[in-house]
């Protein structure tokens, strides 16, 4: 009898030990709100200027669910994985980019850092998350001007290490779009790295990233981005300041005779931002930010202003009200939700259809609720 009791106790202790060494966590974010948007049909006077009121999913954070697991291998080494899928709360639809469109990784973690393989966020994404005053919120943030700050890469290997206040990251994607083709090594590849240092209230970082895209005519566009940014915390507030240089892509312009032409020359732009987050109370947080993009070769340089208020009802549920204003000039076409900055948008300085098209500025307001589980 004693032997049986000892065996049962040993088995129980072994099972408890095994359970403590590995775990799988189900997590997610459900975020939805009502948005008002002016001039929702276009950014120039040639278009209709209808406003729109609509339910929008993923405003402060992209709505998602995921699985995160870790296993202790001993000696300070751990195996880990993450599977994360985005969805829309307003209609319940999943992403058209695949089931686990947000993350699908497996890797190892130890004193050397973390090494992961699969589909994952780029160093540019992580950099924006750290230094954008709006924390690259899904609606109204630096991503409205440069979608690269919300980029993910397929077929990628990523390393992140933290050493006495210094965070180093590097990533290489064999084909960010998932199309690895024999005999075309190096095409559609992406790589980047970042370095950040935090000490007390001071936080500063630098980042570089390059994406090579092969067009249907076999031409290759190398889009490069480099950024430096920082933050400084004082009391309940934190100030942010950042700069990003980008080069690559084509630019569409209108000449003095109203004819639309395409420039194949490399286009560069300077994106600058500044902002502040202030914790009025432990539950109420206010954030203000201003973004400005200066595109070379054209004078279409838009501004974006954002004001955000976020109130926590509990540790897992909050309500928010965000206001944003996009100011376009000289034909820039920045939309609050279009992510059409100068490197990806179309600037029209003059057209035959409208000799003086002017600019359509855009105002947006979204109120919603977010629950984290």
C-alpha positions in Angstrom: 0.0 0.0 0.0 2.8 2.4 0.9 4.6 1.6 -2.4 1.4 2.5 -4.3 0.9 5.7 -2.5 4.6 6.6 -3.1 4.1 5.9 -6.8 1.0 8.0 -7.1 2.7 10.9 -5.3 5.8 10.7 -7.5 3.6 10.7 -10.6 1.7 13.7 -9.3 4.9 15.6 -8.6 6.3 14.7 -12.0 3.1 15.9 -13.8 3.1 19.2 -11.8 6.8 19.7 -12.6 6.2 19.1 -16.3 3.2 21.4 -16.3 5.3 24.2 -14.7 8.0 23.8 -17.3 5.7 24.3 -20.3 2.6 26.4 -20.9 0.3 27.6 -23.7 -1.6 30.9 -23.3 -4.7 32.0 -25.2 -4.8 35.8 -25.6 -6.4 38.4 -27.7 -7.7 41.9 -28.3 -11.3 42.9 -29.3 -11.4 46.6 -30.4 -14.3 48.2 -32.2 -15.7 51.8 -32.5 -17.8 54.2 -34.5 -15.9 56.6 -36.9 -16.9 59.8 -38.5 -14.8 60.8 -41.6 -15.2 63.9 -43.7 -14.4 64.0 -47.4 -14.5 60.2 -47.4 -14.6 59.9 -51.2 -11.4 61.6 -52.0 -8.6 64.1 -51.2 -9.1 66.6 -54.1 -11.9 69.0 -55.0 -12.6 67.1 -58.2 -14.0 64.2 -56.1 -17.2 64.2 -54.1 -16.9 65.4 -50.5 -19.4 63.1 -48.8 -18.8 62.3 -45.2 -19.2 58.8 -43.7 -20.2 57.3 -40.4 -19.2 53.6 -40.0 -18.4 51.0 -37.5 -14.6 50.2 -37.6 -12.7 47.3 -36.1 -9.2 47.7 -34.8 -8.8 51.4 -34.0 -6.4 51.6 -31.0 -5.2 48.0 -31.6 -5.8 45.5 -34.3 -8.4 42.9 -33.2 -6.8 39.5 -32.9 -6.6 36.2 -31.1 -3.5 34.1 -30.6 -1.7 31.3 -28.9 1.7 31.7 -27.2 3.6 28.8 -25.8 6.9 28.3 -24.0 8.8 25.2 -22.8 11.7 25.2 -20.4 14.5 23.0 -21.9 16.8 23.5 -19.0 20.1 25.3 -18.6 18.4 28.7 -19.2 17.2 27.6 -22.7 13.5 27.8 -23.7 11.6 26.9 -26.8 8.7 29.2 -27.7 6.1 29.7 -30.4 3.4 32.2 -31.3 0.4 32.0 -33.6 -1.7 35.1 -34.0 -4.7 35.8 -36.3 -6.4 39.1 -37.0 -10.2 39.6 -37.5 -12.8 42.2 -37.9 -15.2 42.7 -35.1 -17.9 44.5 -37.1 -18.5 41.6 -39.4 -16.7 38.7 -37.8 -14.5 38.1 -40.9 -11.0 36.8 -40.7 -8.0 38.1 -42.6 -7.6 37.4 -46.4 -3.8 37.2 -45.8 -4.1 33.8 -44.2 -5.2 32.3 -40.9 -2.2 33.4 -38.8 -1.6 36.6 -40.8 -0.2 38.5 -37.8 2.4 36.0 -36.5 3.4 32.4 -37.0 6.8 31.8 -35.4 8.9 29.2 -33.5 12.2 29.7 -31.9 14.6 29.6 -29.0 15.3 31.9 -26.1 18.3 32.0 -23.7 20.9 34.3 -22.3 22.0 35.1 -25.8 18.6 36.6 -26.6 15.6 35.4 -28.7 15.9 33.8 -32.2 12.6 33.2 -34.1 11.7 31.9 -37.6 8.5 32.4 -39.6 6.1 35.3 -40.3 6.7 38.1 -37.8 7.0 41.9 -37.3 10.0 43.7 -38.8 12.4 45.8 -36.8 10.7 48.9 -38.3 7.4 47.8 -36.8 9.0 47.3 -33.4 10.8 50.6 -33.7 7.5 52.5 -34.4 5.8 50.7 -31.5 8.4 52.0 -29.2 8.8 55.6 -30.4 5.5 56.6 -32.1 3.4 58.7 -29.6 0.4 56.7 -30.7 2.2 53.4 -30.5 1.3 52.7 -34.2 -2.4 52.5 -33.4 -4.3 50.8 -36.2 -6.1 54.1 -36.9 -4.6 57.6 -36.8 -0.8 57.2 -36.2 2.5 57.3 -38.1 1.2 54.3 -40.1 -1.1 56.7 -41.9 1.9 58.2 -43.6 4.2 55.2 -43.8 2.7 51.7 -43.9 6.2 50.3 -43.3 5.7 50.9 -39.6 3.1 48.2 -39.5 5.0 45.7 -41.8 5.5 42.0 -41.3 7.7 39.6 -43.3 7.3 36.0 -44.3 10.2 33.5 -44.4 12.1 35.6 -41.9 14.8 34.9 -39.3 14.8 37.4 -36.4 17.1 38.0 -33.5 16.4 40.3 -30.4 18.8 40.7 -27.5 18.7 42.8 -24.4 22.0 43.7 -22.7 22.1 46.2 -19.8 19.7 48.7 -21.3 20.7 48.1 -24.9 18.2 46.3 -27.2 19.6 45.0 -30.5 17.5 43.5 -33.2 18.1 42.1 -36.7 16.0 40.4 -39.3 16.5 38.8 -42.7 13.6 37.6 -44.9 14.4 35.3 -47.8 11.2 36.4 -49.5 8.9 38.8 -47.6 5.9 38.1 -49.9 6.3 34.3 -49.5 7.5 33.7 -53.0 10.8 31.9 -52.8 11.7 31.0 -56.4 14.6 28.8 -57.6 17.3 30.8 -59.4 16.0 34.1 -58.1 17.8 34.3 -54.8 17.8 37.8 -53.3 14.6 38.9 -55.1 11.8 40.2 -52.9 14.0 39.9 -49.9 13.9 42.2 -46.8 16.4 42.9 -44.1 16.8 45.3 -41.3 18.3 46.1 -37.9 17.7 48.4 -34.9 19.6 49.5 -31.8 18.0 51.1 -28.8 19.3 52.3 -25.4 17.2 53.2 -22.4 18.5 54.6 -19.1 16.2 56.1 -16.5 13.8 58.5 -18.2 15.9 58.6 -21.4 15.3 56.3 -24.4 16.8 56.6 -27.9 17.1 54.3 -30.9 18.1 54.0 -34.5 16.8 51.7 -37.3 17.6 50.7 -40.9 15.5 48.5 -43.2 15.5 47.6 -46.9 12.9 45.8 -49.0 13.7 44.7 -52.5 10.6 44.3 -54.7 10.7 42.8 -58.2 8.1 44.2 -60.6 6.3 42.3 -63.3 8.7 43.6 -65.9 11.7 42.3 -63.9 12.7 45.8 -62.7 13.7 45.9 -59.1 12.9 48.7 -56.6 14.9 48.9 -53.5 13.0 50.8 -50.8 15.2 51.9 -47.9 14.2 53.4 -44.6 16.4 54.8 -41.8 15.1 56.4 -38.6 16.3 57.9 -35.4 13.9 58.6 -32.5 13.8 59.1 -28.8 11.6 59.5 -25.7 12.0 61.3 -22.4 9.8 60.6 -19.4 9.2 63.2 -16.7 6.6 62.7 -14.0 3.4 61.3 -15.5 4.3 62.5 -19.0 6.5 61.2 -21.8 7.7 63.3 -24.8 8.6 61.8 -28.2 10.6 63.0 -31.1 11.4 61.1 -34.3 12.7 61.3 -37.9 12.6 58.8 -40.7 14.3 59.0 -44.1 13.0 56.9 -46.9 14.1 56.3 -50.5 12.7 54.2 -53.3 9.7 53.8 -55.6 8.1 55.8 -58.3 6.2 59.1 -58.2 3.3 60.2 -60.3 3.0 63.9 -60.9 1.2 66.4 -63.2 3.2 68.8 -65.3 2.3 72.5 -66.0 0.2 71.5 -69.0 -2.0 69.2 -67.0 -0.6 66.0 -68.4 0.0 63.1 -66.0 3.5 61.7 -66.1 5.4 59.1 -64.1 8.9 59.7 -62.8 11.0 56.6 -62.5 13.6 58.4 -60.6 14.2 57.4 -57.0 12.0 59.3 -54.7 13.0 60.2 -51.2 11.1 61.7 -48.3 11.6 63.0 -44.8 9.1 62.1 -42.1 9.2 63.9 -38.8 7.0 63.6 -35.7 6.7 64.9 -32.2 4.2 64.2 -29.4 3.5 63.7 -25.8 1.6 61.2 -23.7 0.3 62.4 -20.3 -1.3 60.2 -17.6 -3.8 62.6 -16.0 -4.9 59.9 -13.6 -4.0 56.2 -13.3 -7.1 55.6 -15.5 -7.0 58.5 -17.9 -4.3 59.0 -20.6 -4.1 61.8 -23.1 -1.9 61.8 -26.1 -1.1 64.4 -28.8 1.0 64.0 -31.9 2.0 65.9 -35.0 3.5 64.3 -38.2 4.9 66.0 -41.2 6.2 64.4 -44.4 8.4 66.3 -46.9 8.7 64.6 -50.3 11.6 65.4 -52.6 10.9 66.5 -56.2 7.4 67.5 -55.4 5.8 70.1 -53.0 3.0 67.8 -51.9 3.8 67.7 -48.2 1.0 66.7 -45.9 0.5 67.2 -42.1 -1.3 64.9 -39.7 -2.5 65.9 -36.3 -3.8 63.4 -33.7 -5.4 63.9 -30.2 -6.2 60.7 -28.2 -8.0 60.2 -24.9 -8.1 56.7 -23.4 -9.9 55.8 -20.1 -9.4 52.4 -18.4 -12.5 50.9 -16.9 -10.4 48.0 -15.6 -7.0 46.4 -16.2 -8.4 44.7 -19.3 -11.1 47.1 -20.7 -10.9 50.7 -21.8 -12.9 53.2 -23.8 -11.3 55.9 -26.1 -12.0 58.9 -28.2 -9.5 59.8 -31.0 -9.5 62.9 -33.2 -7.4 63.4 -36.3 -6.9 66.0 -39.0 -5.0 65.5 -42.3 -3.9 68.8 -43.9 -3.0 68.4 -47.6 -1.2 70.9 -49.7 -0.1 71.2 -53.4 -2.1 68.1 -54.4 -1.0 65.7 -51.7 -3.5 62.9 -51.1 -3.0 61.9 -47.5 -6.1 60.1 -46.1 -6.4 59.3 -42.4 -7.0 55.6 -43.2 -5.4 55.4 -46.6 -1.8 54.9 -45.5 -0.9 56.8 -48.7 2.2 58.8 -47.9 4.4 60.3 -50.6 6.3 57.1 -51.3 3.1 55.2 -52.1 0.5 57.8 -52.9 -0.2 59.9 -56.0 0.5 63.6 -56.1 -1.3 65.6 -58.8 -0.2 69.3 -59.0 -2.5 70.1 -61.9 -4.9 68.3 -64.2 -7.0 69.2 -67.3 -10.1 68.1 -65.5 -9.7 70.8 -62.9 -7.2 73.6 -63.5 -7.0 74.3 -59.8 -8.0 71.2 -58.0 -6.8 72.4 -54.6 -6.7 70.0 -51.7 -9.2 68.1 -49.6 -8.3 68.1 -46.0 -9.8 65.4 -43.8 -11.2 65.2 -40.3 -11.8 62.0 -38.4 -13.2 61.0 -35.0 -13.5 57.5 -33.6 -15.0 56.5 -30.3 -14.8 52.9 -29.2 -14.2 50.2 -26.6 -11.3 47.7 -26.4 -11.1 44.6 -24.3 -7.8 42.6 -23.8 -7.9 39.0 -22.7 
